[in-house]
Amino acid sequence: MWNGDTGDVTCDHYHRMDEDLDLLKKLGVGSYRFSVAWPRVQPDGKGPANQAGLDFYRRLVDGLLARNIEPR
């Protein structure tokens, strides 16, 4: 730890998704490769899917497509 800083908060893509996608569009990115974080979709490793996790990926894909960025 330097200057009291920690790695507790990093990029926070979950809450800043629209800003991140706008930045990708501004940079002229044509495609965006991402992977699914299964703990977000199925936090307990079994049982029903977490609707909030599924909604996150739906918003991500819809946001990419709205900006003419190909999800991969």
N, CA, C and O atoms as a Tripos MOL2 file, in Angstrom:
@<TRIPOS>MOLECULE
protein
  288   287    72     0     0
PROTEIN
NO_CHARGES

@<TRIPOS>ATOM
      1 N           0.8460   -1.1610    0.0000 N.3       1 MET1
      2 CA          0.0000    0.0000    0.0000 C.3       1 MET1
      3 C           0.9010    1.2370    0.0000 C.2       1 MET1
      4 O           1.7990    1.3810    0.8300 O.2       1 MET1
      5 N           0.6340    2.1080   -0.9450 N.am      2 TRP2
      6 CA          1.3880    3.3540   -1.0410 C.3       2 TRP2
      7 C           0.4200    4.5150   -0.9700 C.2       2 TRP2
      8 O          -0.6010    4.5110   -1.6580 O.2       2 TRP2
      9 N           0.7150    5.4810   -0.1730 N.am      3 ASN3
     10 CA         -0.1140    6.6770   -0.0750 C.3       3 ASN3
     11 C          -1.5440    6.3530    0.3830 C.2       3 ASN3
     12 O          -2.4720    7.1160    0.1130 O.2       3 ASN3
     13 N          -1.7160    5.2210    1.0740 N.am      4 GLY4
     14 CA         -3.0360    4.8140    1.5390 C.3       4 GLY4
     15 C          -3.9100    4.1800    0.4690 C.2       4 GLY4
     16 O          -5.0600    3.8350    0.7410 O.2       4 GLY4
     17 N          -3.3860    4.0180   -0.7510 N.am      5 ASP5
     18 CA         -4.1570    3.4350   -1.8440 C.3       5 ASP5
     19 C          -4.1450    1.9140   -1.7580 C.2       5 ASP5
     20 O          -3.1540    1.3070   -1.3520 O.2       5 ASP5
     21 N          -5.2580    1.3180   -2.1450 N.am      6 THR6
     22 CA         -5.3630   -0.1420   -2.2140 C.3       6 THR6
     23 C          -5.9430   -0.5120   -3.5710 C.2       6 THR6
     24 O          -6.3100    0.3670   -4.3500 O.2       6 THR6
     25 N          -6.0260   -1.7720   -3.8520 N.am      7 GLY7
     26 CA         -6.6330   -2.2530   -5.0900 C.3       7 GLY7
     27 C          -8.0920   -2.6250   -4.8960 C.2       7 GLY7
     28 O          -8.6570   -3.3520   -5.7130 O.2       7 GLY7
     29 N          -8.7150   -2.1370   -3.8250 N.am      8 ASP8
     30 CA        -10.0970   -2.5080   -3.5280 C.3       8 ASP8
     31 C         -11.0660   -2.1100   -4.6390 C.2       8 ASP8
     32 O         -11.9800   -2.8700   -4.9600 O.2       8 ASP8
     33 N         -10.8820   -0.9500   -5.2190 N.am      9 VAL9
     34 CA        -11.7210   -0.5070   -6.3220 C.3       9 VAL9
     35 C         -10.8280   -0.3210   -7.5370 C.2       9 VAL9
     36 O          -9.8460    0.4210   -7.4920 O.2       9 VAL9
     37 N         -11.1740   -0.9920   -8.6110 N.am     10 THR10
     38 CA        -10.3600   -0.8850   -9.8260 C.3      10 THR10
     39 C         -11.1540   -0.1560  -10.8880 C.2      10 THR10
     40 O         -11.4600    1.0240  -10.7170 O.2      10 THR10
     41 N         -11.4910   -0.8020  -11.9530 N.am     11 CYS11
     42 CA        -12.1220   -0.1030  -13.0790 C.3      11 CYS11
     43 C         -13.6220    0.1280  -12.8980 C.2      11 CYS11
     44 O         -14.1560    1.0640  -13.4930 O.2      11 CYS11
     45 N         -14.3140   -0.6700  -12.1140 N.am     12 ASP12
     46 CA        -15.7470   -0.5380  -11.8530 C.3      12 ASP12
     47 C         -16.5840   -0.5020  -13.1250 C.2      12 ASP12
     48 O         -17.4900    0.3200  -13.2650 O.2      12 ASP12
     49 N         -16.2710   -1.4000  -14.0450 N.am     13 HIS13
     50 CA        -17.0040   -1.4910  -15.3130 C.3      13 HIS13
     51 C         -18.5030   -1.7090  -15.0800 C.2      13 HIS13
     52 O         -19.3240   -1.2530  -15.8760 O.2      13 HIS13
     53 N         -18.8550   -2.3880  -14.0150 N.am     14 TYR14
     54 CA        -20.2570   -2.6800  -13.7270 C.3      14 TYR14
     55 C         -21.0770   -1.3990  -13.6170 C.2      14 TYR14
     56 O         -22.1770   -1.3240  -14.1630 O.2      14 TYR14
     57 N         -20.5620   -0.3980  -12.9250 N.am     15 HIS15
     58 CA        -21.2920    0.8550  -12.7260 C.3      15 HIS15
     59 C         -20.9890    1.9170  -13.7820 C.2      15 HIS15
     60 O         -21.7350    2.8870  -13.9110 O.2      15 HIS15
     61 N         -19.9110    1.7460  -14.5320 N.am     16 ARG16
     62 CA        -19.5020    2.7440  -15.5180 C.3      16 ARG16
     63 C         -19.6060    2.2290  -16.9560 C.2      16 ARG16
     64 O         -18.9230    2.7220  -17.8540 O.2      16 ARG16
     65 N         -20.4570    1.2440  -17.1580 N.am     17 MET17
     66 CA        -20.5260    0.5960  -18.4580 C.3      17 MET17
     67 C         -20.8080    1.5860  -19.5870 C.2      17 MET17
     68 O         -20.1240    1.5540  -20.6100 O.2      17 MET17
     69 N         -21.7890    2.4520  -19.4260 N.am     18 ASP18
     70 CA        -22.1220    3.3910  -20.5030 C.3      18 ASP18
     71 C         -20.9440    4.2980  -20.8360 C.2      18 ASP18
     72 O         -20.6720    4.5530  -22.0090 O.2      18 ASP18
     73 N         -20.2480    4.7850  -19.8230 N.am     19 GLU19
     74 CA        -19.0590    5.6140  -20.0580 C.3      19 GLU19
     75 C         -17.9900    4.8150  -20.8030 C.2      19 GLU19
     76 O         -17.3660    5.3180  -21.7370 O.2      19 GLU19
     77 N         -17.7870    3.5750  -20.3830 N.am     20 ASP20
     78 CA        -16.7860    2.7190  -21.0270 C.3      20 ASP20
     79 C         -17.1400    2.4730  -22.4980 C.2      20 ASP20
     80 O         -16.2770    2.5440  -23.3730 O.2      20 ASP20
     81 N         -18.4170    2.1830  -22.7570 N.am     21 LEU21
     82 CA        -18.8340    1.9140  -24.1320 C.3      21 LEU21
     83 C         -18.7440    3.1660  -24.9970 C.2      21 LEU21
     84 O         -18.3840    3.0910  -26.1720 O.2      21 LEU21
     85 N         -19.0720    4.3130  -24.4150 N.am     22 ASP22
     86 CA        -18.9190    5.5760  -25.1560 C.3      22 ASP22
     87 C         -17.4540    5.8200  -25.5090 C.2      22 ASP22
     88 O         -17.1430    6.2920  -26.6030 O.2      22 ASP22
     89 N         -16.5690    5.5020  -24.5920 N.am     23 LEU23
     90 CA        -15.1380    5.6600  -24.8500 C.3      23 LEU23
     91 C         -14.6800    4.7320  -25.9720 C.2      23 LEU23
     92 O         -13.9070    5.1420  -26.8380 O.2      23 LEU23
     93 N         -15.1510    3.4830  -25.9640 N.am     24 LEU24
     94 CA        -14.8090    2.5510  -27.0400 C.3      24 LEU24
     95 C         -15.2700    3.0930  -28.3890 C.2      24 LEU24
     96 O         -14.5400    3.0250  -29.3780 O.2      24 LEU24
     97 N         -16.4810    3.6290  -28.4190 N.am     25 LYS25
     98 CA        -17.0110    4.2020  -29.6600 C.3      25 LYS25
     99 C         -16.1560    5.3840  -30.1150 C.2      25 LYS25
    100 O         -15.8160    5.4980  -31.2930 O.2      25 LYS25
    101 N         -15.8150    6.2510  -29.1800 N.am     26 LYS26
    102 CA        -14.9930    7.4250  -29.4930 C.3      26 LYS26
    103 C         -13.6180    7.0110  -30.0350 C.2      26 LYS26
    104 O         -13.0550    7.6870  -30.8950 O.2      26 LYS26
    105 N         -13.0950    5.9130  -29.5310 N.am     27 LEU27
    106 CA        -11.7930    5.4170  -29.9820 C.3      27 LEU27
    107 C         -11.8810    4.7070  -31.3270 C.2      27 LEU27
    108 O         -10.8510    4.3840  -31.9190 O.2      27 LEU27
    109 N         -13.0910    4.4580  -31.8190 N.am     28 GLY28
    110 CA        -13.2630    3.8000  -33.1090 C.3      28 GLY28
    111 C         -13.1310    2.2910  -33.0610 C.2      28 GLY28
    112 O         -12.8260    1.6570  -34.0710 O.2      28 GLY28
    113 N         -13.3570    1.7150  -31.8940 N.am     29 VAL29
    114 CA        -13.2620    0.2640  -31.7380 C.3      29 VAL29
    115 C         -14.3900   -0.3980  -32.5160 C.2      29 VAL29
    116 O         -15.5470    0.0070  -32.3980 O.2      29 VAL29
    117 N         -14.0630   -1.4130  -33.3100 N.am     30 GLY30
    118 CA        -15.0630   -2.0910  -34.1200 C.3      30 GLY30
    119 C         -15.6300   -3.3450  -33.4910 C.2      30 GLY30
    120 O         -16.7180   -3.7870  -33.8610 O.2      30 GLY30
    121 N         -14.9080   -3.9260  -32.5450 N.am     31 SER31
    122 CA        -15.4000   -5.1100  -31.8440 C.3      31 SER31
    123 C         -14.8520   -5.1030  -30.4230 C.2      31 SER31
    124 O         -13.8370   -4.4730  -30.1270 O.2      31 SER31
    125 N         -15.5530   -5.8190  -29.5600 N.am     32 TYR32
    126 CA        -15.1800   -5.8750  -28.1490 C.3      32 TYR32
    127 C         -15.3090   -7.3080  -27.6790 C.2      32 TYR32
    128 O         -16.4000   -7.8800  -27.6800 O.2      32 TYR32
    129 N         -14.1890   -7.8850  -27.2780 N.am     33 ARG33
    130 CA        -14.1850   -9.2640  -26.8070 C.3      33 ARG33
    131 C         -14.2810   -9.2590  -25.2900 C.2      33 ARG33
    132 O         -13.5190   -8.5720  -24.6090 O.2      33 ARG33
    133 N         -15.2030  -10.0130  -24.7810 N.am     34 PHE34
    134 CA        -15.3620  -10.1200  -23.3330 C.3      34 PHE34
    135 C         -15.6480  -11.5650  -22.9660 C.2      34 PHE34
    136 O         -16.0210  -12.3710  -23.8190 O.2      34 PHE34
    137 N         -15.4750  -11.8780  -21.7240 N.am     35 SER35
    138 CA        -15.8060  -13.2140  -21.2390 C.3      35 SER35
    139 C         -16.8510  -13.0740  -20.1320 C.2      35 SER35
    140 O         -16.9660  -12.0260  -19.4970 O.2      35 SER35
    141 N         -17.5840  -14.1170  -19.9210 N.am     36 VAL36
    142 CA        -18.6230  -14.1340  -18.9010 C.3      36 VAL36
    143 C         -17.9910  -14.5080  -17.5660 C.2      36 VAL36
    144 O         -17.2890  -15.5140  -17.4600 O.2      36 VAL36
    145 N         -18.2450  -13.6970  -16.5590 N.am     37 ALA37
    146 CA        -17.8080  -14.0060  -15.1940 C.3      37 ALA37
    147 C         -18.9040  -14.8730  -14.5590 C.2      37 ALA37
    148 O         -19.9380  -14.3640  -14.1260 O.2      37 ALA37
    149 N         -18.6650  -16.1580  -14.5120 N.am     38 TRP38
    150 CA        -19.7090  -17.0640  -14.0380 C.3      38 TRP38
    151 C         -20.1650  -16.7730  -12.6130 C.2      38 TRP38
    152 O         -21.3400  -16.9930  -12.3190 O.2      38 TRP38
    153 N         -19.3110  -16.2920  -11.7090 N.am     39 PRO39
    154 CA        -19.8200  -15.9420  -10.3800 C.3      39 PRO39
    155 C         -20.8730  -14.8310  -10.4310 C.2      39 PRO39
    156 O         -21.7030  -14.7320   -9.5270 O.2      39 PRO39
    157 N         -20.8510  -14.0020  -11.4670 N.am     40 ARG40
    158 CA        -21.8710  -12.9670  -11.6180 C.3      40 ARG40
    159 C         -23.1900  -13.6030  -12.0720 C.2      40 ARG40
    160 O         -24.2650  -13.1560  -11.6720 O.2      40 ARG40
    161 N         -23.1070  -14.6400  -12.9040 N.am     41 VAL41
    162 CA        -24.2990  -15.2910  -13.4500 C.3      41 VAL41
    163 C         -24.8440  -16.3470  -12.4960 C.2      41 VAL41
    164 O         -26.0580  -16.4820  -12.3380 O.2      41 VAL41
    165 N         -23.9540  -17.0860  -11.8660 N.am     42 GLN42
    166 CA        -24.3740  -18.1620  -10.9690 C.3      42 GLN42
    167 C         -23.4950  -18.1120   -9.7130 C.2      42 GLN42
    168 O         -22.5620  -18.9040   -9.5800 O.2      42 GLN42
    169 N         -23.7850  -17.1970   -8.8040 N.am     43 PRO43
    170 CA        -22.9280  -16.9310   -7.6610 C.3      43 PRO43
    171 C         -22.6270  -18.1470   -6.7740 C.2      43 PRO43
    172 O         -21.5410  -18.2370   -6.2000 O.2      43 PRO43
    173 N         -23.5590  -19.0630   -6.6610 N.am     44 ASP44
    174 CA        -23.3590  -20.2250   -5.7960 C.3      44 ASP44
    175 C         -22.7550  -21.4210   -6.5270 C.2      44 ASP44
    176 O         -22.5080  -22.4630   -5.9200 O.2      44 ASP44
    177 N         -22.5180  -21.2700   -7.8320 N.am     45 GLY45
    178 CA        -21.9370  -22.3570   -8.5980 C.3      45 GLY45
    179 C         -22.9310  -23.4190   -9.0230 C.2      45 GLY45
    180 O         -22.5740  -24.3460   -9.7490 O.2      45 GLY45
    181 N         -24.1540  -23.2980   -8.5880 N.am     46 LYS46
    182 CA        -25.2160  -24.2200   -8.9700 C.3      46 LYS46
    183 C         -26.5430  -23.5480   -8.6910 C.2      46 LYS46
    184 O         -26.6040  -22.5120   -8.0290 O.2      46 LYS46
    185 N         -27.5940  -24.1420   -9.1960 N.am     47 GLY47
    186 CA        -28.9170  -23.5740   -8.9680 C.3      47 GLY47
    187 C         -29.2820  -22.5590  -10.0350 C.2      47 GLY47
    188 O         -28.6520  -22.4950  -11.0900 O.2      47 GLY47
    189 N         -30.3000  -21.7700   -9.7520 N.am     48 PRO48
    190 CA        -30.7960  -20.8250  -10.7630 C.3      48 PRO48
    191 C         -29.8070  -19.7050  -11.0420 C.2      48 PRO48
    192 O         -28.9760  -19.3510  -10.2070 O.2      48 PRO48
    193 N         -29.9280  -19.1630  -12.2440 N.am     49 ALA49
    194 CA        -29.0810  -18.0390  -12.6410 C.3      49 ALA49
    195 C         -29.4890  -16.7810  -11.8950 C.2      49 ALA49
    196 O         -30.6520  -16.6090  -11.5300 O.2      49 ALA49
    197 N         -28.5250  -15.9110  -11.6740 N.am     50 ASN50
    198 CA        -28.7470  -14.6180  -11.0430 C.3      50 ASN50
    199 C         -29.2580  -13.6430  -12.1030 C.2      50 ASN50
    200 O         -28.5180  -13.2880  -13.0190 O.2      50 ASN50
    201 N         -30.4990  -13.2130  -11.9910 N.am     51 GLN51
    202 CA        -31.0950  -12.3520  -13.0060 C.3      51 GLN51
    203 C         -30.3130  -11.0490  -13.1820 C.2      51 GLN51
    204 O         -30.1860  -10.5590  -14.3040 O.2      51 GLN51
    205 N         -29.7940  -10.4890  -12.1070 N.am     52 ALA52
    206 CA        -29.0120   -9.2470  -12.2150 C.3      52 ALA52
    207 C         -27.7520   -9.4770  -13.0470 C.2      52 ALA52
    208 O         -27.3450   -8.6000  -13.8090 O.2      52 ALA52
    209 N         -27.1390  -10.6380  -12.9080 N.am     53 GLY53
    210 CA        -25.9650  -10.9660  -13.7130 C.3      53 GLY53
    211 C         -26.3040  -11.1130  -15.1850 C.2      53 GLY53
    212 O         -25.5750  -10.6200  -16.0460 O.2      53 GLY53
    213 N         -27.4070  -11.7910  -15.4770 N.am     54 LEU54
    214 CA        -27.8500  -11.9290  -16.8600 C.3      54 LEU54
    215 C         -28.2010  -10.5600  -17.4550 C.2      54 LEU54
    216 O         -27.8870  -10.2770  -18.6110 O.2      54 LEU54
    217 N         -28.8470   -9.7250  -16.6590 N.am     55 ASP55
    218 CA        -29.2130   -8.3800  -17.1200 C.3      55 ASP55
    219 C         -27.9770   -7.5500  -17.4520 C.2      55 ASP55
    220 O         -27.9830   -6.7780  -18.4110 O.2      55 ASP55
    221 N         -26.9180   -7.7080  -16.6600 N.am     56 PHE56
    222 CA        -25.6680   -6.9940  -16.9300 C.3      56 PHE56
    223 C         -25.1530   -7.3290  -18.3300 C.2      56 PHE56
    224 O         -24.8170   -6.4300  -19.1020 O.2      56 PHE56
    225 N         -25.0920   -8.6060  -18.6520 N.am     57 TYR57
    226 CA        -24.5830   -9.0030  -19.9710 C.3      57 TYR57
    227 C         -25.5380   -8.6030  -21.0940 C.2      57 TYR57
    228 O         -25.0920   -8.3000  -22.2000 O.2      57 TYR57
    229 N         -26.8220   -8.5990  -20.8320 N.am     58 ARG58
    230 CA        -27.7770   -8.1290  -21.8320 C.3      58 ARG58
    231 C         -27.5500   -6.6420  -22.1130 C.2      58 ARG58
    232 O         -27.5350   -6.2220  -23.2700 O.2      58 ARG58
    233 N         -27.3730   -5.8480  -21.0530 N.am     59 ARG59
    234 CA        -27.1060   -4.4130  -21.2320 C.3      59 ARG59
    235 C         -25.7870   -4.1850  -21.9630 C.2      59 ARG59
    236 O         -25.6760   -3.2800  -22.7900 O.2      59 ARG59
    237 N         -24.7810   -5.0180  -21.6500 N.am     60 LEU60
    238 CA        -23.4860   -4.8910  -22.3080 C.3      60 LEU60
    239 C         -23.6190   -5.1410  -23.8060 C.2      60 LEU60
    240 O         -23.1560   -4.3320  -24.6100 O.2      60 LEU60
    241 N         -24.2410   -6.2430  -24.1880 N.am     61 VAL61
    242 CA        -24.3950   -6.5800  -25.6090 C.3      61 VAL61
    243 C         -25.2670   -5.5440  -26.3140 C.2      61 VAL61
    244 O         -24.9350   -5.1000  -27.4130 O.2      61 VAL61
    245 N         -26.3700   -5.1610  -25.6950 N.am     62 ASP62
    246 CA        -27.2430   -4.1530  -26.3060 C.3      62 ASP62
    247 C         -26.5090   -2.8270  -26.4650 C.2      62 ASP62
    248 O         -26.6660   -2.1530  -27.4830 O.2      62 ASP62
    249 N         -25.7100   -2.4460  -25.4700 N.am     63 GLY63
    250 CA        -24.9560   -1.2010  -25.5400 C.3      63 GLY63
    251 C         -23.9060   -1.2230  -26.6270 C.2      63 GLY63
    252 O         -23.6940   -0.2210  -27.3090 O.2      63 GLY63
    253 N         -23.2450   -2.3570  -26.7950 N.am     64 LEU64
    254 CA        -22.2610   -2.4950  -27.8710 C.3      64 LEU64
    255 C         -22.9420   -2.3700  -29.2280 C.2      64 LEU64
    256 O         -22.4870   -1.6180  -30.0900 O.2      64 LEU64
    257 N         -24.0300   -3.1060  -29.4140 N.am     65 LEU65
    258 CA        -24.7320   -3.0790  -30.6950 C.3      65 LEU65
    259 C         -25.2680   -1.6890  -31.0060 C.2      65 LEU65
    260 O         -25.2450   -1.2670  -32.1620 O.2      65 LEU65
    261 N         -25.7500   -0.9710  -30.0000 N.am     66 ALA66
    262 CA        -26.2700    0.3810  -30.1990 C.3      66 ALA66
    263 C         -25.1790    1.3270  -30.6750 C.2      66 ALA66
    264 O         -25.4660    2.3420  -31.3110 O.2      66 ALA66
    265 N         -23.9260    0.9960  -30.3690 N.am     67 ARG67
    266 CA        -22.7950    1.8380  -30.7730 C.3      67 ARG67
    267 C         -22.0640    1.2640  -31.9960 C.2      67 ARG67
    268 O         -20.9660    1.7010  -32.3420 O.2      67 ARG67
    269 N         -22.6900    0.2880  -32.6310 N.am     68 ASN68
    270 CA        -22.1100   -0.3860  -33.8140 C.3      68 ASN68
    271 C         -20.7660   -1.0240  -33.5060 C.2      68 ASN68
    272 O         -19.8450   -0.9840  -34.3210 O.2      68 ASN68
    273 N         -20.6650   -1.6140  -32.3170 N.am     69 ILE69
    274 CA        -19.4740   -2.3560  -31.9060 C.3      69 ILE69
    275 C         -19.8860   -3.8210  -31.8300 C.2      69 ILE69
    276 O         -20.8720   -4.1600  -31.1750 O.2      69 ILE69
    277 N         -19.1440   -4.6710  -32.4860 N.am     70 GLU70
    278 CA        -19.4840   -6.0920  -32.5240 C.3      70 GLU70
    279 C         -19.0580   -6.7790  -31.2270 C.2      70 GLU70
    280 O         -17.8750   -6.7660  -30.8850 O.2      70 GLU70
    281 N         -20.0130   -7.3820  -30.4960 N.am     71 PRO71
    282 CA        -19.6380   -8.1670  -29.3080 C.3      71 PRO71
    283 C         -18.9870   -9.4640  -29.7420 C.2      71 PRO71
    284 O         -19.4360  -10.1000  -30.6950 O.2      71 PRO71
    285 N         -17.9460   -9.8540  -29.0590 N.am     72 ARG72
    286 CA        -17.2690  -11.1230  -29.3640 C.3      72 ARG72
    287 C         -17.0620  -11.9180  -28.1200 C.2      72 ARG72
    288 O         -16.5080  -13.0160  -28.1730 O.2      72 ARG72
@<TRIPOS>BOND
     1     1     2 1
     2     2     3 1
     3     3     4 2
     4     3     5 am
     5     5     6 1
     6     6     7 1
     7     7     8 2
     8     7     9 am
     9     9    10 1
    10    10    11 1
    11    11    12 2
    12    11    13 am
    13    13    14 1
    14    14    15 1
    15    15    16 2
    16    15    17 am
    17    17    18 1
    18    18    19 1
    19    19    20 2
    20    19    21 am
    21    21    22 1
    22    22    23 1
    23    23    24 2
    24    23    25 am
    25    25    26 1
    26    26    27 1
    27    27    28 2
    28    27    29 am
    29    29    30 1
    30    30    31 1
    31    31    32 2
    32    31    33 am
    33    33    34 1
    34    34    35 1
    35    35    36 2
    36    35    37 am
    37    37    38 1
    38    38    39 1
    39    39    40 2
    40    39    41 am
    41    41    42 1
    42    42    43 1
    43    43    44 2
    44    43    45 am
    45    45    46 1
    46    46    47 1
    47    47    48 2
    48    47    49 am
    49    49    50 1
    50    50    51 1
    51    51    52 2
    52    51    53 am
    53    53    54 1
    54    54    55 1
    55    55    56 2
    56    55    57 am
    57    57    58 1
    58    58    59 1
    59    59    60 2
    60    59    61 am
    61    61    62 1
    62    62    63 1
    63    63    64 2
    64    63    65 am
    65    65    66 1
    66    66    67 1
    67    67    68 2
    68    67    69 am
    69    69    70 1
    70    70    71 1
    71    71    72 2
    72    71    73 am
    73    73    74 1
    74    74    75 1
    75    75    76 2
    76    75    77 am
    77    77    78 1
    78    78    79 1
    79    79    80 2
    80    79    81 am
    81    81    82 1
    82    82    83 1
    83    83    84 2
    84    83    85 am
    85    85    86 1
    86    86    87 1
    87    87    88 2
    88    87    89 am
    89    89    90 1
    90    90    91 1
    91    91    92 2
    92    91    93 am
    93    93    94 1
    94    94    95 1
    95    95    96 2
    96    95    97 am
    97    97    98 1
    98    98    99 1
    99    99   100 2
   100    99   101 am
   101   101   102 1
   102   102   103 1
   103   103   104 2
   104   103   105 am
   105   105   106 1
   106   106   107 1
   107   107   108 2
   108   107   109 am
   109   109   110 1
   110   110   111 1
   111   111   112 2
   112   111   113 am
   113   113   114 1
   114   114   115 1
   115   115   116 2
   116   115   117 am
   117   117   118 1
   118   118   119 1
   119   119   120 2
   120   119   121 am
   121   121   122 1
   122   122   123 1
   123   123   124 2
   124   123   125 am
   125   125   126 1
   126   126   127 1
   127   127   128 2
   128   127   129 am
   129   129   130 1
   130   130   131 1
   131   131   132 2
   132   131   133 am
   133   133   134 1
   134   134   135 1
   135   135   136 2
   136   135   137 am
   137   137   138 1
   138   138   139 1
   139   139   140 2
   140   139   141 am
   141   141   142 1
   142   142   143 1
   143   143   144 2
   144   143   145 am
   145   145   146 1
   146   146   147 1
   147   147   148 2
   148   147   149 am
   149   149   150 1
   150   150   151 1
   151   151   152 2
   152   151   153 am
   153   153   154 1
   154   154   155 1
   155   155   156 2
   156   155   157 am
   157   157   158 1
   158   158   159 1
   159   159   160 2
   160   159   161 am
   161   161   162 1
   162   162   163 1
   163   163   164 2
   164   163   165 am
   165   165   166 1
   166   166   167 1
   167   167   168 2
   168   167   169 am
   169   169   170 1
   170   170   171 1
   171   171   172 2
   172   171   173 am
   173   173   174 1
   174   174   175 1
   175   175   176 2
   176   175   177 am
   177   177   178 1
   178   178   179 1
   179   179   180 2
   180   179   181 am
   181   181   182 1
   182   182   183 1
   183   183   184 2
   184   183   185 am
   185   185   186 1
   186   186   187 1
   187   187   188 2
   188   187   189 am
   189   189   190 1
   190   190   191 1
   191   191   192 2
   192   191   193 am
   193   193   194 1
   194   194   195 1
   195   195   196 2
   196   195   197 am
   197   197   198 1
   198   198   199 1
   199   199   200 2
   200   199   201 am
   201   201   202 1
   202   202   203 1
   203   203   204 2
   204   203   205 am
   205   205   206 1
   206   206   207 1
   207   207   208 2
   208   207   209 am
   209   209   210 1
   210   210   211 1
   211   211   212 2
   212   211   213 am
   213   213   214 1
   214   214   215 1
   215   215   216 2
   216   215   217 am
   217   217   218 1
   218   218   219 1
   219   219   220 2
   220   219   221 am
   221   221   222 1
   222   222   223 1
   223   223   224 2
   224   223   225 am
   225   225   226 1
   226   226   227 1
   227   227   228 2
   228   227   229 am
   229   229   230 1
   230   230   231 1
   231   231   232 2
   232   231   233 am
   233   233   234 1
   234   234   235 1
   235   235   236 2
   236   235   237 am
   237   237   238 1
   238   238   239 1
   239   239   240 2
   240   239   241 am
   241   241   242 1
   242   242   243 1
   243   243   244 2
   244   243   245 am
   245   245   246 1
   246   246   247 1
   247   247   248 2
   248   247   249 am
   249   249   250 1
   250   250   251 1
   251   251   252 2
   252   251   253 am
   253   253   254 1
   254   254   255 1
   255   255   256 2
   256   255   257 am
   257   257   258 1
   258   258   259 1
   259   259   260 2
   260   259   261 am
   261   261   262 1
   262   262   263 1
   263   263   264 2
   264   263   265 am
   265   265   266 1
   266   266   267 1
   267   267   268 2
   268   267   269 am
   269   269   270 1
   270   270   271 1
   271   271   272 2
   272   271   273 am
   273   273   274 1
   274   274   275 1
   275   275   276 2
   276   275   277 am
   277   277   278 1
   278   278   279 1
   279   279   280 2
   280   279   281 am
   281   281   282 1
   282   282   283 1
   283   283   284 2
   284   283   285 am
   285   285   286 1
   286   286   287 1
   287   287   288 2
@<TRIPOS>SUBSTRUCTURE
     1 MET1         2 RESIDUE 1 A MET
     2 TRP2         6 RESIDUE 1 A TRP
     3 ASN3        10 RESIDUE 1 A ASN
     4 GLY4        14 RESIDUE 1 A GLY
     5 ASP5        18 RESIDUE 1 A ASP
     6 THR6        22 RESIDUE 1 A THR
     7 GLY7        26 RESIDUE 1 A GLY
     8 ASP8        30 RESIDUE 1 A ASP
     9 VAL9        34 RESIDUE 1 A VAL
    10 THR10       38 RESIDUE 1 A THR
    11 CYS11       42 RESIDUE 1 A CYS
    12 ASP12       46 RESIDUE 1 A ASP
    13 HIS13       50 RESIDUE 1 A HIS
    14 TYR14       54 RESIDUE 1 A TYR
    15 HIS15       58 RESIDUE 1 A HIS
    16 ARG16       62 RESIDUE 1 A ARG
    17 MET17       66 RESIDUE 1 A MET
    18 ASP18       70 RESIDUE 1 A ASP
    19 GLU19       74 RESIDUE 1 A GLU
    20 ASP20       78 RESIDUE 1 A ASP
    21 LEU21       82 RESIDUE 1 A LEU
    22 ASP22       86 RESIDUE 1 A ASP
    23 LEU23       90 RESIDUE 1 A LEU
    24 LEU24       94 RESIDUE 1 A LEU
    25 LYS25       98 RESIDUE 1 A LYS
    26 LYS26      102 RESIDUE 1 A LYS
    27 LEU27      106 RESIDUE 1 A LEU
    28 GLY28      110 RESIDUE 1 A GLY
    29 VAL29      114 RESIDUE 1 A VAL
    30 GLY30      118 RESIDUE 1 A GLY
    31 SER31      122 RESIDUE 1 A SER
    32 TYR32      126 RESIDUE 1 A TYR
    33 ARG33      130 RESIDUE 1 A ARG
    34 PHE34      134 RESIDUE 1 A PHE
    35 SER35      138 RESIDUE 1 A SER
    36 VAL36      142 RESIDUE 1 A VAL
    37 ALA37      146 RESIDUE 1 A ALA
    38 TRP38      150 RESIDUE 1 A TRP
    39 PRO39      154 RESIDUE 1 A PRO
    40 ARG40      158 RESIDUE 1 A ARG
    41 VAL41      162 RESIDUE 1 A VAL
    42 GLN42      166 RESIDUE 1 A GLN
    43 PRO43      170 RESIDUE 1 A PRO
    44 ASP44      174 RESIDUE 1 A ASP
    45 GLY45      178 RESIDUE 1 A GLY
    46 LYS46      182 RESIDUE 1 A LYS
    47 GLY47      186 RESIDUE 1 A GLY
    48 PRO48      190 RESIDUE 1 A PRO
    49 ALA49      194 RESIDUE 1 A ALA
    50 ASN50      198 RESIDUE 1 A ASN
    51 GLN51      202 RESIDUE 1 A GLN
    52 ALA52      206 RESIDUE 1 A ALA
    53 GLY53      210 RESIDUE 1 A GLY
    54 LEU54      214 RESIDUE 1 A LEU
    55 ASP55      218 RESIDUE 1 A ASP
    56 PHE56      222 RESIDUE 1 A PHE
    57 TYR57      226 RESIDUE 1 A TYR
    58 ARG58      230 RESIDUE 1 A ARG
    59 ARG59      234 RESIDUE 1 A ARG
    60 LEU60      238 RESIDUE 1 A LEU
    61 VAL61      242 RESIDUE 1 A VAL
    62 ASP62      246 RESIDUE 1 A ASP
    63 GLY63      250 RESIDUE 1 A GLY
    64 LEU64      254 RESIDUE 1 A LEU
    65 LEU65      258 RESIDUE 1 A LEU
    66 ALA66      262 RESIDUE 1 A ALA
    67 ARG67      266 RESIDUE 1 A ARG
    68 ASN68      270 RESIDUE 1 A ASN
    69 ILE69      274 RESIDUE 1 A ILE
    70 GLU70      278 RESIDUE 1 A GLU
    71 PRO71      282 RESIDUE 1 A PRO
    72 ARG72      286 RESIDUE 1 A ARG
